[in-house]
């Protein structure tokens, strides 16, 4: 599996008109700063760009800001961009995919970085693992990783209880990569079999009730007396079906068009507001200097009447566009109302069909005629349906059995105990380094079991646990699938001696070629970074001075993603 490396993070707040950009070294990075200087904001924004929402809110932060991360997978360079619920991935300037769906984004992300792990969600559906699962073993979040539960990211509970153990086993190669694909398919087959068994049971109970209620009827009639009613019912049903299809289609198209027009009206209103603000800004600039410089093309314009006339004409065109859109929307709304009235009329027609079915002929109803044929035809239909469902259930059972055989074959020549042995032995060693009293059950410690010690030893044991994971998950090149990100290991008022132990543990046990991003309040000789970034301003990470450069890079990517998403929806 190739390694993902962060290259640069860029943040652009359109609301605050400020931005931030910072490059990363491919090896060891140290972000230094006190509380509220932006360390956590940077690393949380890194993962938010991938739609992996870390636990812990950023107080006063503009969550509508655009976040982009340039990264590489092997020799291929990518950029991920997020704005609100829009996620997009670029390879260079080429759009790989854009979506507002988390499930679809998981697929885009997994395909790009080569992360084929499939997991079961809480509704027993097989889905691509999320970015939060990919980054989970490699991110120590000060708000969610120093405790006994896996609370590093907010979205972990979208998957079932087996997701985290399977993710850790995937990276540690406790089981081969192929195993997890087969296991997910096996669980799907078993779930399908259970559903079909319930359906068979329901049909069998229905057949039993039918025998009890219908077989006792002794009425024997021919259907000839109801031939006229049957023809009438067939005609009305055919007409009703055709008209309902057309009305439903008209309503769906009308609703979609109304939403699109509403979006376009809001966009035009936003453009008018921006134009008005620009006009005022230009007025202020020209009042002082007599000229103004365009922030986009950097061309200087004079404050002549014709210049302002052109700007005013732009505004008038926007107003005309808005009015046309509003007129179109009113027409669409009126057509929708007509379609809905027609839908109501169709429901009334359906009531007429029901009334025909209930009409009595003397003392007999249509139901009596059905009963007069006895339970045999209905029972035959139920028998055929039961046989069909049982056949499908047998197919699901056979598939699950074949997958189980294939799973056994995959695991036959794979030593699952070797990675666990490395993990446990490393954990023992790192607990000693971290000055933590060893646990009694280390020889059987599970890969997904987090230390739960409280007090001062707690954070150190957690770091030792993560260090053990990184050791067993490294590849032959002493690298990791993901960068290691540690947000403030100085937890629970660690004294200097213990802090040096933790820093030394991080420096000594992180795989040699892995990318590391460490956030700390003070430097330490035990961790020698290749890049040090000092943050000194409290609650002032974004800067106005960086806005032009960052916005020039990010805004075209956002627009490209919006255009690509619009084409997909069409």
C-alpha positions as CSV (number, residue, x, y, z in Angstrom):
1,X,0.0,0.0,0.0
2,X,1.4,3.4,-1.0
3,X,1.9,6.2,1.5
4,X,-0.2,9.3,1.7
5,X,1.8,12.5,2.6
6,X,0.4,16.0,3.3
7,X,2.1,18.7,1.2
8,X,0.2,21.9,2.0
9,X,-2.9,23.1,3.8
10,X,-4.9,26.2,2.6
11,X,-7.8,27.8,4.4
12,X,-9.9,30.6,2.9
13,X,-12.7,32.3,4.9
14,X,-14.9,34.3,2.6
15,X,-16.9,35.6,5.6
16,X,-13.8,37.0,7.4
17,X,-11.9,37.8,4.2
18,X,-8.8,36.1,5.6
19,X,-6.8,33.0,4.8
20,X,-3.9,30.8,5.8
21,X,-1.5,28.5,4.0
22,X,1.3,26.3,5.3
23,X,3.5,23.7,3.6
24,X,4.6,20.5,5.3
25,X,8.0,18.7,5.2
26,X,7.8,15.1,4.0
27,X,9.3,13.9,7.3
28,X,9.2,15.5,10.8
29,X,7.1,18.7,11.4
30,X,6.7,20.6,14.7
31,X,4.0,23.2,15.3
32,X,4.9,25.2,18.4
33,X,2.5,27.5,20.2
34,X,0.6,28.1,23.4
35,X,-3.1,27.5,23.9
36,X,-5.5,29.1,21.3
37,X,-2.7,29.8,18.8
38,X,-4.1,27.5,16.1
39,X,-2.3,24.2,16.4
40,X,-5.5,22.1,16.8
41,X,-7.2,24.3,14.2
42,X,-4.6,23.3,11.6
43,X,-4.6,19.6,12.2
44,X,-8.4,19.4,12.6
45,X,-8.8,21.3,9.3
46,X,-6.4,18.8,7.7
47,X,-8.8,16.0,8.3
48,X,-12.0,18.1,7.7
49,X,-10.7,18.6,4.2
50,X,-11.1,14.8,3.7
51,X,-14.5,14.8,5.3
52,X,-13.1,13.2,8.5
53,X,-14.6,15.3,11.2
54,X,-12.4,15.2,14.4
55,X,-13.9,15.2,17.8
56,X,-13.8,18.6,19.5
57,X,-15.2,21.9,18.3
58,X,-13.2,24.9,17.4
59,X,-14.6,27.8,19.3
60,X,-15.4,30.8,17.1
61,X,-14.2,29.1,14.0
62,X,-15.7,29.7,10.6
63,X,-16.8,26.2,9.6
64,X,-18.0,27.5,6.2
65,X,-14.4,28.4,5.2
66,X,-12.9,26.6,2.2
67,X,-10.3,24.0,3.2
68,X,-7.9,22.4,0.7
69,X,-5.1,20.0,1.3
70,X,-2.4,19.2,-1.3
71,X,-1.2,15.7,-0.8
72,X,0.5,12.9,-2.6
73,X,0.0,9.1,-2.9
74,X,3.2,7.6,-4.1
75,X,4.3,9.7,-7.0
76,X,0.8,11.1,-7.8
77,X,-0.2,14.5,-6.5
78,X,-3.8,15.3,-5.5
79,X,-5.8,18.2,-3.9
80,X,-8.9,17.7,-1.8
81,X,-11.2,20.7,-1.4
82,X,-14.1,21.0,1.0
83,X,-16.6,23.8,1.2
84,X,-19.6,23.1,3.6
85,X,-21.0,19.8,2.3
86,X,-19.2,20.0,-1.1
87,X,-16.2,17.7,-1.3
88,X,-14.0,17.5,-4.4
89,X,-10.8,15.7,-5.4
90,X,-8.4,16.9,-8.1
91,X,-5.4,15.2,-9.7
92,X,-3.4,18.3,-10.7
93,X,-6.1,20.5,-12.3
94,X,-8.2,17.6,-13.4
95,X,-11.4,16.9,-11.4
96,X,-11.4,13.3,-10.2
97,X,-14.8,13.6,-8.5
98,X,-17.2,16.0,-6.7
99,X,-20.1,15.2,-4.5
100,X,-22.3,16.3,-1.6
101,X,-22.8,12.7,-0.5
102,X,-20.6,11.2,2.2
103,X,-21.1,7.6,0.9
104,X,-20.1,8.7,-2.6
105,X,-17.1,10.6,-1.2
106,X,-15.9,7.5,0.6
107,X,-15.8,5.7,-2.8
108,X,-13.9,8.6,-4.5
109,X,-11.4,8.7,-1.7
110,X,-10.9,4.9,-1.5
111,X,-10.4,4.6,-5.2
112,X,-7.8,7.4,-5.4
113,X,-5.6,6.3,-2.6
114,X,-6.0,2.6,-3.0
115,X,-8.0,1.8,0.2
116,X,-10.3,-1.0,-0.8
117,X,-11.5,-1.9,2.7
118,X,-15.3,-2.6,2.8
119,X,-17.2,-2.3,6.1
120,X,-20.7,-3.0,7.3
121,X,-22.9,0.0,8.3
122,X,-25.5,-0.2,11.0
123,X,-28.1,-1.3,8.5
124,X,-26.1,-4.3,7.4
125,X,-25.1,-2.7,4.1
126,X,-21.6,-3.1,2.7
127,X,-19.9,0.3,2.1
128,X,-16.5,1.7,1.3
129,X,-14.6,2.6,4.5
130,X,-14.6,6.3,5.2
131,X,-11.5,8.6,5.4
132,X,-12.0,8.8,9.1
133,X,-11.3,5.0,9.2
134,X,-8.2,5.4,7.1
135,X,-6.7,8.1,9.3
136,X,-7.9,6.5,12.6
137,X,-4.8,4.6,13.7
138,X,-2.4,7.5,12.8
139,X,-4.1,10.6,14.5
140,X,-3.8,11.3,18.2
141,X,-6.5,13.9,18.8
142,X,-6.2,15.8,22.1
143,X,-10.0,16.0,22.4
144,X,-10.8,12.3,21.7
145,X,-7.7,10.1,21.7
146,X,-6.4,10.2,25.2
147,X,-9.3,8.1,26.7
148,X,-10.5,4.6,26.7
149,X,-12.9,4.8,23.7
150,X,-12.3,5.4,20.0
151,X,-13.6,9.0,19.9
152,X,-10.9,10.4,17.5
153,X,-13.5,11.2,14.8
154,X,-17.3,12.0,15.1
155,X,-18.4,9.7,12.2
156,X,-17.1,6.4,13.4
157,X,-20.4,5.1,14.6
158,X,-21.9,5.1,11.1
159,X,-20.4,1.6,10.9
160,X,-21.1,-1.5,13.0
161,X,-19.0,-2.7,16.0
162,X,-16.6,-4.8,13.8
163,X,-15.5,-1.7,11.7
164,X,-12.6,-0.5,14.0
165,X,-11.2,-4.0,14.7
166,X,-11.3,-4.8,11.0
167,X,-9.6,-1.5,10.1
168,X,-6.7,-2.1,12.5
169,X,-6.4,-5.7,11.4
170,X,-6.3,-4.4,7.8
171,X,-3.4,-2.1,8.3
172,X,-1.6,-4.5,10.6
173,X,-2.1,-7.3,8.1
174,X,-3.5,-9.6,10.8
175,X,-5.6,-10.8,7.9
176,X,-4.8,-10.3,4.2
177,X,-6.5,-7.4,2.3
178,X,-8.6,-9.9,0.3
179,X,-10.1,-11.3,3.5
180,X,-12.1,-8.1,4.3
181,X,-13.7,-8.0,0.9
182,X,-14.7,-11.6,1.2
183,X,-15.9,-11.2,4.7
184,X,-18.2,-8.3,3.8
185,X,-19.7,-10.3,1.0
186,X,-20.2,-13.2,3.3
187,X,-22.1,-11.1,5.8
188,X,-24.2,-9.6,3.1
189,X,-25.2,-13.1,1.9
190,X,-26.0,-14.2,5.4
191,X,-28.1,-11.1,5.9
192,X,-30.0,-11.7,2.7
193,X,-30.7,-15.3,3.7
194,X,-32.1,-14.1,7.0
195,X,-34.4,-11.7,5.2
196,X,-35.6,-14.3,2.8
197,X,-36.3,-16.8,5.6
198,X,-38.6,-14.1,7.3
199,X,-40.3,-13.6,4.0
200,X,-41.0,-17.4,3.6
201,X,-42.3,-17.6,7.1
202,X,-44.7,-14.7,6.4
203,X,-46.0,-16.3,3.2
204,X,-46.6,-19.6,4.9
205,X,-48.6,-17.9,7.7
206,X,-50.6,-16.1,5.0
207,X,-51.4,-19.4,3.3
208,X,-52.6,-20.9,6.6
209,X,-54.9,-18.0,7.3
210,X,-56.3,-18.2,3.7
211,X,-57.1,-21.9,4.2
212,X,-59.0,-21.1,7.4
213,X,-61.0,-18.2,6.1
214,X,-61.7,-19.0,2.4
215,X,-62.1,-22.8,2.3
216,X,-65.3,-22.8,4.4
217,X,-67.2,-20.8,1.7
218,X,-69.7,-23.0,-0.2
219,X,-70.7,-20.3,-2.7
220,X,-70.3,-21.5,-6.3
221,X,-70.8,-18.9,-9.0
222,X,-69.5,-18.2,-12.5
223,X,-67.6,-15.0,-13.2
224,X,-69.7,-14.5,-16.3
225,X,-72.2,-12.3,-14.4
226,X,-69.3,-9.9,-13.5
227,X,-67.8,-9.7,-17.0
228,X,-69.0,-6.2,-17.6
229,X,-67.6,-5.0,-14.2
230,X,-64.3,-6.7,-14.9
231,X,-63.9,-5.0,-18.3
232,X,-64.8,-1.6,-16.7
233,X,-62.3,-2.1,-13.9
234,X,-59.6,-3.0,-16.4
235,X,-60.3,0.1,-18.5
236,X,-60.4,2.4,-15.6
237,X,-57.2,0.9,-14.1
238,X,-55.3,1.3,-17.3
239,X,-56.3,4.9,-17.7
240,X,-55.6,5.6,-14.1
241,X,-52.1,4.1,-14.3
242,X,-51.2,6.1,-17.5
243,X,-52.5,9.4,-16.1
244,X,-50.8,8.8,-12.7
245,X,-47.5,8.2,-14.3
246,X,-47.7,11.4,-16.4
247,X,-48.8,13.5,-13.4
248,X,-46.0,12.1,-11.2
249,X,-43.5,12.8,-13.9
250,X,-44.8,16.4,-14.3
251,X,-44.7,16.9,-10.5
252,X,-41.2,15.6,-10.1
253,X,-39.9,17.7,-13.1
254,X,-41.7,20.7,-11.8
255,X,-40.3,20.4,-8.3
256,X,-36.8,19.9,-9.7
257,X,-37.2,23.0,-11.9
258,X,-38.6,25.1,-9.1
259,X,-35.6,24.2,-6.9
260,X,-33.1,25.0,-9.7
261,X,-34.9,28.4,-10.3
262,X,-34.9,29.1,-6.6
263,X,-31.1,28.4,-6.4
264,X,-30.5,30.6,-9.4
265,X,-32.5,33.4,-7.9
266,X,-30.5,33.2,-4.7
267,X,-27.3,33.2,-6.7
268,X,-28.4,36.3,-8.6
269,X,-29.4,38.0,-5.3
270,X,-26.0,37.2,-3.9
271,X,-24.3,38.6,-7.0
272,X,-26.3,41.8,-6.6
273,X,-25.2,42.1,-3.0
274,X,-21.6,41.6,-4.0
275,X,-22.0,44.1,-6.9
276,X,-23.5,46.7,-4.5
277,X,-20.6,46.2,-2.1
278,X,-18.1,46.4,-4.9
279,X,-19.8,49.6,-6.2
280,X,-19.6,51.2,-2.7
281,X,-15.9,50.1,-2.4
282,X,-15.1,51.6,-5.8
283,X,-16.9,54.8,-4.8
284,X,-14.8,55.1,-1.7
285,X,-11.6,54.3,-3.5
286,X,-12.2,56.8,-6.3
287,X,-13.2,59.5,-3.9
288,X,-9.8,59.4,-2.3
289,X,-7.6,58.6,-5.3
290,X,-9.6,59.2,-8.4
291,X,-8.9,55.7,-9.7
292,X,-9.3,52.2,-8.5
293,X,-7.5,48.9,-9.2
294,X,-9.4,45.8,-10.0
295,X,-8.5,43.1,-7.4
296,X,-8.9,40.3,-10.0
297,X,-7.1,41.5,-13.1
298,X,-5.1,44.3,-11.3
299,X,-5.9,46.8,-14.1
300,X,-6.2,50.4,-13.0
301,X,-9.5,52.1,-14.0
302,X,-10.4,55.8,-13.9
303,X,-13.4,57.2,-12.1
304,X,-15.1,58.4,-15.3
305,X,-18.9,58.6,-15.9
306,X,-18.6,55.8,-18.5
307,X,-16.9,53.5,-16.0
308,X,-19.6,53.9,-13.4
309,X,-22.3,53.6,-16.2
310,X,-20.9,50.2,-17.2
311,X,-21.0,49.1,-13.6
312,X,-24.6,50.3,-13.2
313,X,-25.5,48.5,-16.5
314,X,-24.1,45.3,-15.0
315,X,-26.4,45.7,-12.0
316,X,-29.4,46.4,-14.3
317,X,-28.7,43.2,-16.2
318,X,-28.6,41.3,-13.0
319,X,-31.9,42.8,-11.9
320,X,-33.5,41.8,-15.3
321,X,-32.1,38.3,-14.9
322,X,-33.6,38.0,-11.4
323,X,-37.0,39.3,-12.6
324,X,-37.0,36.7,-15.5
325,X,-36.1,34.0,-13.1
326,X,-38.9,35.0,-10.7
327,X,-41.4,35.1,-13.5
328,X,-40.3,31.6,-14.6
329,X,-40.6,30.4,-11.0
330,X,-44.1,31.7,-10.7
331,X,-45.1,29.9,-13.9
332,X,-43.6,26.6,-12.7
333,X,-45.4,27.0,-9.4
334,X,-48.7,27.4,-11.2
335,X,-48.1,24.3,-13.3
336,X,-47.3,22.4,-10.2
337,X,-50.6,23.4,-8.6
338,X,-52.4,22.2,-11.7
339,X,-50.6,18.9,-11.6
340,X,-51.4,18.4,-7.9
341,X,-55.1,19.2,-8.6
342,X,-55.1,16.6,-11.3
343,X,-53.5,14.1,-8.9
344,X,-56.4,14.7,-6.5
345,X,-58.8,14.0,-9.3
346,X,-57.0,10.7,-10.0
347,X,-57.4,9.7,-6.4
348,X,-61.1,10.3,-6.7
349,X,-61.2,8.1,-9.7
350,X,-59.5,5.4,-7.7
351,X,-62.3,5.7,-5.1
352,X,-64.8,5.0,-7.9
353,X,-63.0,1.8,-8.8
354,X,-63.2,0.7,-5.2
355,X,-66.9,1.5,-5.1
356,X,-67.4,-0.7,-8.2
357,X,-65.7,-3.6,-6.4
358,X,-68.0,-3.1,-3.4
359,X,-71.2,-3.0,-5.4
360,X,-73.6,-5.9,-4.4
361,X,-75.4,-8.0,-6.9
362,X,-78.5,-9.1,-4.9
363,X,-77.0,-10.4,-1.7
364,X,-73.6,-11.2,-3.2
365,X,-70.5,-9.0,-3.5
366,X,-67.4,-9.3,-5.7
367,X,-65.6,-10.9,-2.7
368,X,-68.2,-13.6,-2.7
369,X,-67.4,-14.4,-6.3
370,X,-63.7,-14.7,-5.4
371,X,-64.6,-17.0,-2.5
372,X,-66.8,-19.1,-4.7
373,X,-63.7,-20.5,-6.4
374,X,-62.3,-21.7,-3.2
375,X,-58.8,-21.3,-1.8
376,X,-57.1,-23.4,-4.5
377,X,-56.0,-20.7,-7.0
378,X,-54.8,-18.3,-4.2
379,X,-53.0,-21.2,-2.6
380,X,-51.3,-22.1,-5.8
381,X,-50.1,-18.6,-6.2
382,X,-48.7,-18.5,-2.7
383,X,-47.0,-21.9,-3.2
384,X,-45.3,-20.6,-6.3
385,X,-44.1,-17.5,-4.5
386,X,-42.9,-19.5,-1.5
387,X,-41.0,-21.8,-3.8
388,X,-39.4,-18.8,-5.6
389,X,-38.3,-17.2,-2.3
390,X,-36.9,-20.5,-1.0
391,X,-34.9,-20.9,-4.1
392,X,-33.4,-17.4,-3.6
393,X,-32.7,-18.3,0.0
394,X,-30.9,-21.5,-1.1
395,X,-28.8,-19.4,-3.5
396,X,-27.8,-17.0,-0.6
397,X,-26.9,-19.9,1.6
398,X,-24.8,-21.5,-1.2
399,X,-23.0,-18.2,-1.8
400,X,-22.3,-17.7,1.9
401,X,-20.9,-21.3,2.0
402,X,-18.6,-20.7,-1.0
403,X,-17.3,-17.4,0.5
404,X,-16.6,-19.2,3.8
405,X,-14.5,-21.8,1.9
406,X,-12.7,-19.0,0.0
407,X,-12.1,-17.2,3.4
408,X,-10.6,-20.3,4.8
409,X,-8.3,-20.6,1.8
410,X,-7.1,-17.0,2.1
411,X,-6.2,-17.5,5.8
412,X,-4.7,-21.0,5.3
413,X,-1.2,-19.8,4.5
414,X,-1.4,-16.5,6.4
415,X,0.1,-16.3,9.9
416,X,-2.3,-14.1,11.8
417,X,-0.4,-14.4,15.1
418,X,2.8,-12.8,13.9
419,X,1.6,-9.2,13.7
420,X,-0.2,-9.5,17.0
421,X,3.0,-10.8,18.6
422,X,5.0,-7.9,17.3
423,X,2.3,-5.5,18.5
424,X,2.2,-6.9,22.0
425,X,6.0,-7.1,22.4
426,X,6.4,-3.6,21.2
427,X,3.6,-2.4,23.6
428,X,5.5,-4.0,26.5
429,X,8.7,-2.2,25.6
430,X,7.1,1.2,25.0
431,X,5.3,1.1,28.4
432,X,8.7,0.8,30.0
433,X,10.0,3.7,28.0
434,X,6.9,5.7,29.0
435,X,7.4,4.9,32.7
436,X,4.1,3.1,32.9
437,X,3.6,0.0,35.1
438,X,2.9,-2.9,32.7
439,X,-0.6,-4.4,32.4
440,X,-1.3,-7.9,33.6
441,X,-2.9,-9.2,30.3
442,X,-0.4,-7.9,27.8
443,X,0.2,-11.3,26.3
444,X,-3.4,-11.4,25.1
445,X,-4.0,-7.7,24.5
446,X,-6.3,-7.1,21.5
447,X,-5.3,-4.9,18.7
448,X,-8.3,-2.5,19.1
449,X,-8.2,-2.4,23.0
450,X,-7.1,1.1,24.2
451,X,-5.5,1.6,27.6
452,X,-7.9,3.1,30.2
453,X,-5.5,4.2,32.9
454,X,-6.4,7.5,34.5
455,X,-4.1,10.2,35.9
456,X,-0.6,10.9,34.8
457,X,0.2,7.5,33.3
458,X,-2.9,7.5,31.1
459,X,-1.7,9.7,28.2
460,X,1.7,8.0,28.2
461,X,0.2,4.6,28.0
462,X,-2.0,5.8,25.1
463,X,1.0,7.1,23.2
464,X,2.8,3.8,23.9
465,X,-0.3,2.0,22.4
466,X,-0.3,4.1,19.3
467,X,3.5,3.7,18.9
468,X,2.9,-0.1,19.0
469,X,0.3,0.2,16.2
470,X,2.6,2.2,14.1
471,X,5.4,-0.3,14.5
472,X,3.2,-3.2,13.4
473,X,1.6,-1.2,10.5
474,X,4.8,0.0,8.9
475,X,5.9,-1.4,5.6
476,X,9.2,-2.8,4.4
477,X,10.4,0.8,3.6
478,X,9.8,1.8,7.2
479,X,6.8,4.0,6.1
480,X,3.2,4.2,7.1
481,X,0.0,4.4,4.9
482,X,-0.8,7.8,6.5
483,X,1.1,10.7,8.2
484,X,1.3,10.4,12.0
485,X,-0.4,13.5,13.5
486,X,-0.1,14.1,17.3
487,X,-2.0,17.0,18.7
488,X,-0.5,18.1,22.1
489,X,0.8,15.0,23.9
490,X,1.3,17.2,27.0
491,X,-1.8,16.0,28.7
492,X,-2.8,15.9,32.4
493,X,0.0,18.2,33.4
494,X,2.9,15.8,32.6
495,X,6.1,16.8,34.3
496,X,9.2,17.5,32.3
497,X,10.7,14.1,32.9
498,X,7.6,12.3,31.7
499,X,7.1,14.7,28.8
500,X,10.7,14.0,27.6
501,X,9.9,10.3,27.8
502,X,6.8,10.7,25.6
503,X,8.6,12.9,23.1
504,X,11.5,10.5,23.0
505,X,9.1,7.6,22.5
506,X,7.5,9.5,19.6
507,X,10.9,10.3,18.1
508,X,12.4,6.8,18.6
509,X,9.4,4.6,17.6
510,X,7.8,6.4,14.7
511,X,8.9,4.6,11.5
512,X,12.0,6.3,10.1
513,X,10.4,7.3,6.7
514,X,7.0,8.2,8.0
515,X,5.7,11.8,7.9
516,X,5.1,13.2,11.4
517,X,3.2,16.3,12.4
518,X,3.6,17.1,16.1
519,X,1.8,19.9,17.9
520,X,3.4,21.0,21.2
521,X,3.6,24.0,23.5
522,X,7.4,23.7,24.0
523,X,10.3,22.3,22.0
524,X,12.1,19.2,23.2
525,X,15.6,17.9,22.4
526,X,14.1,14.4,22.0
527,X,12.2,15.4,18.9
528,X,14.3,16.9,16.1
529,X,12.0,18.3,13.4
530,X,12.9,19.0,9.8
531,X,10.4,21.9,9.9
532,X,9.3,24.0,12.8
533,X,6.3,26.4,12.6
534,X,5.9,28.8,15.4
535,X,2.4,30.1,16.2
536,X,2.3,33.1,18.5
537,X,-1.0,35.0,17.8
538,X,-4.0,33.9,19.9
539,X,-7.2,33.2,18.0
540,X,-5.7,34.8,14.9
541,X,-4.6,32.0,12.6
542,X,-6.1,33.5,9.4
543,X,-4.5,36.7,8.0
544,X,-5.8,39.2,5.5
545,X,-2.4,39.4,3.8
546,X,-2.7,35.8,2.6
547,X,-6.3,36.2,1.2
548,X,-5.4,37.1,-2.4
549,X,-2.9,34.3,-3.0
550,X,-5.0,31.6,-1.3
551,X,-8.3,32.7,-2.9
552,X,-6.7,32.7,-6.3
553,X,-5.8,29.1,-5.9
554,X,-8.9,27.8,-4.1
555,X,-11.9,29.6,-5.7
556,X,-11.3,28.3,-9.2
557,X,-11.1,24.7,-7.8
558,X,-14.4,25.2,-5.9
559,X,-16.1,26.6,-9.1
560,X,-14.7,23.7,-11.1
561,X,-16.2,21.2,-8.6
562,X,-19.6,23.0,-8.6
563,X,-19.6,22.8,-12.4
564,X,-18.7,19.1,-12.4
565,X,-21.3,18.3,-9.8
566,X,-24.0,20.1,-11.9
567,X,-23.1,18.0,-14.9
568,X,-23.4,14.8,-12.9
569,X,-26.8,15.8,-11.6
570,X,-28.0,16.6,-15.1
